[in-house]
């Protein structure tokens, strides 16, 4: 069930970006916010990477867009392209799926340094569902402002 909901939200983010040009994906469509659809895709690549690879799998990997660990850097999609952002995001989603499928069960834990505690794979999956759902709401507004498309 968790996998199904998480994959639904991953697919929803991709759908919100479907059919738009790189320029449209970089458009700051809801002033004064600087948020863009491409920035959301980049951010979710960082989220996937952090929670699955760094927390659950214990990998010592830097963030995709910031060697200094600045999570906000991913939101700046000024010079980004669809190809760059979606390649990184899809790569991280595939890593996440492999880690989740290889886990003995949902009680497997990893250390989350920002929370200074151990967290279960179950909590991570729930957290990502929440994160995607929140940002897919942002994506709804951005997409509608760009070309009027609504739904899904």
Buried (B, 14 or more C-beta within 10 A) or exposed (E): EBEEBBBEBBEBBBBBBEEBEBEBBBBBBBEEEEBBBBBBBBBBBBBBBBBBBBBBBEEEEEBBBBEEEEBEBBBBBEEBEBEBBBEBBBBBBEBBBEBBEEBEEBEBBBEBEEEEEEBBBBBBBBBBBEBBEEBBEBBBBBBBBBEEBEEE
